[in-house]
């Protein structure tokens, strides 16, 4: 059989969240692109890994770029809507997400997608990556992007990278350990989770067998502080299904996690154990909560269709790049609600710093705030230089494998952030091809302006809570550009002065409820329904993702009668407010 050789402008290896976004953005820029994925679904964490209740970038102001476009598509395609769980404002059937990405790829004639392949060798010449060999073919490209879940190209090309913890002496991070300890040895990286989807069959579901090494004691007390109903509603999906991705005595699995990068044999052993662990948790759930709960049918491709195609990896090999994101770079500045801006910012995030180690909570510096009636994370930015290797040319990273410390990875690893990283990397790669330059020589301001002015999915790169109107609004672009040019006046509050504009909300899909407003404390609001409806006498928590609604809630008078439009979420017992009258 002839070993096929393809030649292209851009090669993206890995069809996860970042790699998929990168390939789509590069091709939309008009550059010939090949995307090679291991799995038959694109989207990684958002789809094939089953984490279809994503965290972070939930505020309207941060729903931009490909992430915002993805949410818009989900709202149009997901029967029953996205208000299903309490861990996320967006929970959906992972097949719907995979369909969106497949459709976006299909629309691009200059994007070729090859699935079912993993990289075998990285070709280099004179310190420059020039191609990647797969089992049956080789792809030669001008720019290559590592979008693999575990940073596989970094290892194959022997590009300097990290795996595991750094001591406080390395970066001066306040939450980093001062000296090596047993936790660092046992869990060099955060624990993956093999997500499974369970279903309430309302009757007797097929029995879930226990897998090898079943030990019910591992799961004792998994939901004792929540109750069974709230536990299941954590990741509730449409159709009485439940995403099982539970961190408390649940299906996080980290025993011997270093095997993921030791050898193919040891990796396979770890993956089998990880899968068995999730099966055993599902078995435990069924035994404890009853046979009405079983493994969902026909969720993912393959034979065991309740199991995600691969684990949800929270950490990867991490590039040694031109800039490394440290914990200090994601924490809010003193007396502020935002982190300092990177001058070369290309993506934004806002999630809390979240680490997963079975049976252990790592003490971390706080970066959460009360906003819109609930907890959210303080915003931060991703610098372009963390995508670029220190010495190697021809390559960018676009997944969890960016140049970031182990501690800060807990905030940069979230799905919307990685999608923004992928979009930025894809745009950068396309511009490198157009300009005939290496990634390290790309003019960053030109990249930033290209992201802001993208015709299909303009992406915010300066986080502002109150920039909650469409990127098509002329003030959106001018405000973003202003803070790029004047970062020294970036407001510590995260609110841009003199902005009062907001997009009018169409309320035809909203519930309209009238009741007594109750202020429990600052940023904690309730509505006691008084009108004669099915919800009369019930009390709902009021939350919002819109800054002007947040402003209205902050000044609303306790015990006043108000009318609100929004969407009820029975899992979270909240009303997501879109309009107040």
N, C-alpha and C positions, 0 to 999 in steps of 0.2 A: 504494500500500500504506500503511495506517495505521501511524503510528509509535506503538507500544504504550508506555504509561506504567504502570509498576508502583509500588506504594507498599508499603513494608515497614518493620519496625522496624530491622533490621540488614541491611546489604549487605556481603558479603565479595567483593572482586574478586581473583581469582587462586585456582586450585585446587591450589597447591603444598602442601608439607608444613605450613607454618604456616596458610595460608588454609583448608585442609581441616579441620585441628584446630579452628580458630576457629569455623568455621561449625557443626561438629558440637556443640561445647561450648555455643555460644549457643543453638542449637535445643534441646538437651537441658535447658537452663535454662528452657525454655518460651516463648521469645521468637520471634516470626515472623522468619524469616531467608531471604534469597536469596543463593545462592552462584553467581557467574558465573566460569567457567573458560575458558581458551583451548583446553585439550586435552580429549580424550575420557576420559582417565584422571585420577583424583584422586590426590594424594599427592606430586607433584613429585619431589624428590630420591629418595624412597623407592620410586617406581614409574615414572612417566613419564620421568624422567631416567635411569632404569636403575641407580641406585646401590643395588642391593638387597643390599649388604653394608655396613650402616651402622656408623659409628664413634661411640664415646662412650656414656656412661650405661649401661655394660654391667653394672656391679656390681648385685647383687640389690637393694641398698638404694636404687639410683637408677632401678630399673625400676618407676616409679609413673606415675600419671596415664594419659593417652591413650597415651603411649609404652609403658608397661607392658601396657596392654590390647591394644595392637597386637601386642606380642611374644607374649602369651598366645594370641591368635587365630592367629598364624603357626605356633606350636607345634602347634596342633590341626589346621591345614589343610595344612601343607606336607608332602607325601609325602617320606619319607626324612630329615626333621628339618632342623635349622638348622646343624649342625656340619659345614660343608663347606669353608670357606676358612680362611686364616690371617690375613687382614687384619681379620676381624670374627668375633665369636661368633655372628652371626646372618646367614646368607646364604640367599636364597630366590628363587624364581621371581617376578619383578616383577608378573606377572599375578595371583598369589595376593594380593600386597599391594593391588593395585588393586581386587580383588574385595572385600576386607575393607572398604575405605573406601566403595565403592559400596553395600555392604550396610548399613553404618552410616547412610549418608545416606537410603537407602530406608526405613529404620525410622522416620524422623522426618517426620510429616505436616506439620509447620510449617516444614520446610526444603525450599525449591525450588531445584533445581540446573539451571542453564542452561549448556551447554557450547558451545565453538566461537566464543567472542566475546572481543574485547579492548576495553578502554576507549578512547573517542575524546575525551571531554571531561569535566572535573569541574565540577559546578555548585556555586557558592558564593553565600552571602548574608551580608553583614556579618561577614566573618571566620570564617564557619562553612561547612563542607562540607555540602551538602544532597542531592547526587545525582550520578549518573554516567550519561553518555550513551554508549550503544553504537551500532552501525551501525543496528540496526532497532528499538531500544527504549531507554527511559530508566528508571532505577530511582531513586526518591526514598526516602531512609531517614533515620532519626534518628541513627544512628551508622554510619559507613562504615569498613571495614577494608581497608588496602592489603596484600594478600597476593600481589602480583605478584612474579615472579622478579627483576625489575630495578627495583622501586620506581617503577613507571610513574605511579601517582597523584601521587606527590610532584612529578614533573616537570610533569604536566598541570595541577596546581593551583598550581604555582609556590610550593610549600611549601619553606622553606629546607632544603637537604640537601647532602650531601657526596658527592664521587666521587674516590677516590684517596687519596694519602698525606697525612699530616701530619708536619711536622718535629718534632723533639724539643722545640723551644721552645713548641709548642702545648700539650702535655699533660705534658711532662716524662717521657715514656715512655722507659725505658732502651734499648729496641731500635729506636726510631725514628731515622731519619737526621738528622744535624746540619744538613746542607745539601742542596740539590737535587742529584741526580745522574742519570746516564744510565739507570739501572735504573728510576727513578721515571717517567722520560719514556717509556721503551719499554713498561713494564708498569704503567699507573696503577692497575690492580686485579689481583687474582689471576686466573690463567688458567682459563677454563672447559675442560671436557672433554666431547666428544660420545661418550658411552658406547656401545659395541657389545657384542653377545653372540656369542661364538664357541662352537663345539661340536666335540667329538671324535666324528667319525662312524665311527671304527674301520675305515674303508675309504677310498675316494676321495671327497672332498667336492667340490662345485662350485667351479670356479676363482673366486677373488676378483680382479676386474680392478683395475688401478691407476687411481686418479683423476688428474685434471690436477695438474701440478706435483709428480709423484712424485719423491722424492729419498731413496733408501735410506740415504744417509749421515746423515739426520736421526735414524734409529733405531739406528744402529750402537752395539753395546754395551748395548742396552736391558736385557738380563738377564744380562750376563756375570758379575756379582757374586752371582747367585742360582742360575743354571742354569735350563734351560727348564722343568723340571717344577715347580720352586718358583714361577717366574714365572706359570705357568698357574694354579697353585693359590692364588695371591694372592686372586683373586676367584672361586674355584670355586663354582658353583651346582649344585643337584641336576640329575641327568640328563646328566652329562658335559658341562656347559656352563660357560662362563667369562665373567665380567664383565671386559671390557677397559677398565680405568680406571687406566692405569699412568703414574706420574709421571716415571720415569727414561728420558729419550729415548723417550717413548711418545706418548700421544695427548692430553696437555695441549696447548692451542693458545692463544697469546696475541698473535699478530702483528696489530697494529692493533686491539687489544681495545677501544680508545676508540670505535670505530665502532658498538659496541652501543647507544650513547646519542646518536649524532650525527644520524642520520636513518633513516627506514625503509629507504631504498635501501642505505645503507652498512651497516646492521645485517644486511640480507639477504645482502650480499656476505660479511660476516664469517662468518655462519652457514654459508653454502655452503662456504667455505674450511675451517671447523672440521670440518664433516662429511667433506669430502674427506680431510682430514688423518687422521681416524680410519679411513677406508676404506683409505688407504695404509698405515697401521700394520697393519691386518688382512692386507692383501696381503703385507706384509713378514713377518709371523708365519707365514703359510702357506708362503711361499717358503723360510723358514729352517727351519721345523719339520716341513713335509711336508703333503701334500694330504689327510691324514686330518682336518686342522683346517680348518673352513670357517665361514661365517656361519650361525648358528643359525636355525632356521625357526620361524615362528609364535610369536614372543616378544611383540612389540608390535603394536598395530593398524596397519593401513596396508599398503603394498606392500613396502617394504624393512623387513621385520619384525625384522631383527637390530639395527636402529638405534633407539636411544631416541627418544622423540617430540621431545625438545629437549635442548640441552646441560645438563650439570651445572654450574650457575652457582655459583661460590664467593663471589662478592661482588656487591653491588648498589649502587645509589644508597643513601645512608645518611641517615636523618633527622637533623636538628638538633633534639634533644629536650630535655626538662626536665632530664635527666641523660644524660651520655655515659659509656659504659663505656670505660675506658682499660686499657692493659696492666697497670698496677699493680693493677687491680681483679680480675684473673683469676689473678695470681701468688700463690703461697703466702706467708703472712706469715713473717717471720724465725723460723727454728727450728720451723716448723710445716708441716703437710701440707695446709692449706686456705687459701683466700683469705678476707679479711674479708667478713662478711655485709653486704649492703645492707639497711637497715631496711625498705625496701619491696620485698624480694625476692619474686618470683612464679614463678620457674623456676630449675632448676639445670642445671649442666653439669660435665663433668670431663675433657674431652679436652685433649690437648696443644695448644699454639698451632702450627698447621700452615699454612704458606704455600706456594703453588705458583707458581713462575715458571720457565719452561722453561730448563734449563741453568744455574740459579743457586739456591743454597741460602742463604736469608736467615738470618743469625745472630740468634737470639732467646734471650731469657732462659728458662732451663729451668723447666718446670712439670710435669715427669713424675716419677713415683715407682715403685719396685718394690713391688708389692702382689699378694698371691695367687699368687706364683711367676712374675710377668710384669710388664711395664711397663704402667702406666696413667697417667691424668692427674690432677692435683690438682683438687679440686672448687672451684667458684665459683658465684655466683648472678647472676641477671638481675633488675635493678630495674624496677618498673612504670613509673617515670618515663621510661625510655628508649623507651617505646612511644608517648609523648604529645608532640605538637609543641609548640614553645615558645609559639606564638601562635594557631595555627589550632584551632578547635573542630570537633567532629563527626567527628573522624578518629583512628584508631589504626593503627599498623603492626604486622604480625605475621609477618614473614619475616626474611630477612637484612638487611632495610632498617631495622632498629632504629637508635637513636642509639648508635653504637659507633665507636671509632677504626679506622682501616685495620689497625693492628697487632693490636688485640684481636679484630677480626673473624675472625682465623684460628682462634679457639677458639669463638666464639659462633655460627659458621655451620653447625655440624654438625647432622645430621638430628634426633637426639633433643632437642637444645637448642631447635631451631626448632619442633619439635612442642610442647614445653612452652611456648614463647613464644606459639604460636597458641592453645593451650588457655587460657592466662592472658588473652590479648586477647579471646577469645570470651566468657569469663566476665565480664570487665570491661565489654564492650559490652552484654551482657544486663543487668547490674546498673545500668548508666547508664540504660537504657530503663526498668527497673523503678522506679528512684529519681527519674527525671526530672532527671538532672544531666549535665553535660559530663564527658568523661573526666578532665580535670585536677582536677575537684572530687570525684571518686569517693573515698570513704573506703577507704584502702588496706588497713587491718586487716580490714575487712569482706570485701574481695576475697580476702585471704590465707586467711581462715577458710572462705570459700566453696570455694576450691580444695582445702583440706585435707579438707573435709567433703562434697565432691561425692559423690552417691549411687552413681554408676556408675564413676567413675575418679578417686578422690582422688589429688592430686598433692603430693609432697613439695616443700617450698620451702626447707628447711634441710638441706644435705647432711651426712649422718652415715654413716660407713662401716658401723657396726655396728647400724644400724636395719634389719636385714635380715629383717623379718617383715612379714606382710600388714598393709596399712592398716586392716584390720578388727580387728586386735589393739588393745585399749584403750590400751596403752602407746605405740603409734605416734602417735596424735593428741596425747596429753598431752605427749609429748616434743617434737614439732614446735611445739606452742603454747608450751611452756616456753622454748624458745630464741628464739622470736619476741619474747617479753616480756622475756627476759634475754639479749640478744645479747652483752652484755659478758662473759658466762661461757662463750660458745661455745668448745668445746675446740679448741686448736690442732692436736691430734692427729687431729681428725675423728672420734674415738670418744667416744660418750657414756658417762660413768661409770655404773656400776650396771646396765648392760643386759647380761643374759645370755640373754635369750629369743631363740629363732629358730624359724622354721617347720620342722616335720619334713618331710623330703624323701621323696617316694614313689620308691622305687628300682626299680620293676618295669621301667622303660624304660632302666635303666642297666646298664652292664657291671660285673661284680664281678671284681676282679683282686687276687691276693695276690702280694707280692714284697718285695724288700729296698729299704727307703727309703734314698736317697742324698742327702746335703746337699752340693751343689757349693759354694755360698756362701750368704750370707743372701739369702732370697727367690729361690733357684734350686734346685729340687728335682727328683729323678728317682725313678722306680720301675723296678727290674729285676725283670721277671716271673719267678717261680720255679715257679708251679704248672703242671702239665702241660696246657697249652692251646695253641691255635694261636699265641699270642703269647709262649710260653715262650722265655726268653733275650733278649727284646727289652727295650729301655729306653725309657720314655716320660717326657716332661716332665710334672710335676704342676702344674696351675693351678686356680684356683678363683675364683668370683665371690661367695662367701659369707664373711662376716667370721669366723664361728666356725671355719670350716675353715682360713682363713688363720691364726688363732690356733693351731690344732692343728699345722699344718705348721711354724710357727716354733719350736715346742718339741719336735718329733719328733726322736728320737735317730738319728743316722747309723748305718746298717747294721742297724736293727731291722726285724723282719718285721711288715708291716702288711697289712691288707685294705682296699681302697677300692672305692667305688661311684662310677661316673661315666660319661661318654660320650667315646669315643675320636674324635679328630679326626685323620685320616690326612694331611691337608694341613699342619696345624701340628705334627704328631707330638706332640700333647699329649693328656693325659687330663684332662678337665674334672671335677674332683672335687666330688661332692655329699655324700659321707658317708665318714667314716673309722672303722674299727673297730680 
